[in-house]
């Protein structure tokens, strides 16, 4: 489906940073003239140029090429049909990918606006496009293929890699009363707790990423006490220490969704390996924008967590944004669903205290 409009009626909204703050707008016609300069007649025109655009609703998830990352936040409109005429004669009549047509011009524009900012976004704005929500489309992952593992002929095998054993710790050594711990308890340093509550987050698109740290198994005599009288062992309990929060690369997002790709996990695994530290993937986090502070993970979030983060100690962090407030909670698997986890925050003396998931003013 496409629609044709005079170029002068359209603008390009420009957004800055990972939170995509609106910084201004440009007329689309001025950008088009610059982008098509080599194809337009030179000199002072005797007759005005007339430009018509056709907004082609063909998604293009690929980024604008260039030194800066520029997202088309209305990537449903991935191509533009352009007709330029003068004195009744057609000069240009062809279809262009939006990123190829506007990308070089926008790279120059954002360089002039803020040479230090590396992440930008833009969208074509026109009354006929008002029903299209803004979003960062999920990038295509190159080198992938679909496999049917039920086929009898296979030239490869798949096996599960054994997980390293989880080390044990006595919670008492950390100032934590083990008797009241749940199956999974999240431990945060004061800096990480503050960062999660204060980091700049978009109010237009959901954001998300990964939680890195280490896990330890709770050690203590109460484990034996919790075992059933019939000899069944009590469930393992874990302390999940989060010491790094990193946004996901190569992800897609909209006002009501956040999407990882295989490249997102490849990047974070490379980050873990390069750190050279005792660090593991503790789980993930993302934001909710419009659901209010009383809501938890959606059914889609729960399915993603259970299907992707398979370890019983991996957690899903949720940051609800409501006005100037935000609420931070964590969830871990519990059977076929999830259960909220307690949070403990380290004080200046290196001891932990229980923290409530209270609403705090965003910064």
Secondary structure, 3 states (H helix, E strand, C coil): CEEEEEHHHCEEEEEECCCCEEEEEEEHHHHHHHHCHHHCCCCCCCCCEEEEEEEECCCCCCCCCCCCEEEECECCCCEEEEEEEECCEEEEEEEEEHHHHHHHHHHHHHHHHCCCCCEEEEEEECHHHCCCCCEECCCCCCCCCCCCCCCCCCCCCCCCCCCCCCCEECHHHHCCCHHHCCCEEEEECHHHHHHHHHCCCCCCCCCEEEEEEEEEEECCCHHHHHCCCCCCCCCCCEEEEEEEEEECCCCEEECCCEECCHHHHHHHHHHHHHHCCCCEEEEEEEEECCCCCCCCCCHHHHHHHHHHCCCCCCEEEEEEEECCEEEEEEEEEECCEEEECEEEEECCCCCEEEECCCCEECC
